[in-house]
C-alpha cells in the first residue's frame, strides 16, 4: 500500500478574508492549503487526516480552536498545530499547549515568520500514514 505523507495544511479561521489571505500566502510559498470557516466544517471533510499541519484560530464560534486542538491531539497520529489568537494567550492555556506539536502565534504576526513556522511544522519528521489513514506496519 502506498504511503501518503501529509503535506497539506488546513486553515481553520472564521474570518473568511483573513483565512483566504493566509491560504494565498502559504500557497505562494509552495504549501498546499485548504480553508475551513469553522471546526465543524473541517471535521465534516471525510479525509481530514491528510493534513500534516492545522493552523487554527483560537476564537472560533461553535467548537473553538482549543477544543479542535484537543480533539486532534487524541488522534493516533495527530497533525502539528499552530494556534492563533488576537489576544494574549492565558497562562492556564500555555500549560495545556506545552507540547512540541503545538505552536502559539499572536495576531498580528509577521506573515513570513508564519510561513517559516508552517515550513518548520511540515519539515519535522512525523509518522507517515497509508492511503487509508493508518500508520504503516
Protein Blocks (a to p, Z undefined) as FASTA:
>chain_A
ZZdddfbdcdddfblmlmmmmmmmmmmnopacdddfbfklmmmpmklmmpmbdcddfkbg
hjafklmmmmmmmpmbacddddddfbdcdfklmmmmmcfkbccddddddfklmmmmmmmm
mmpccddddfkopacZZ
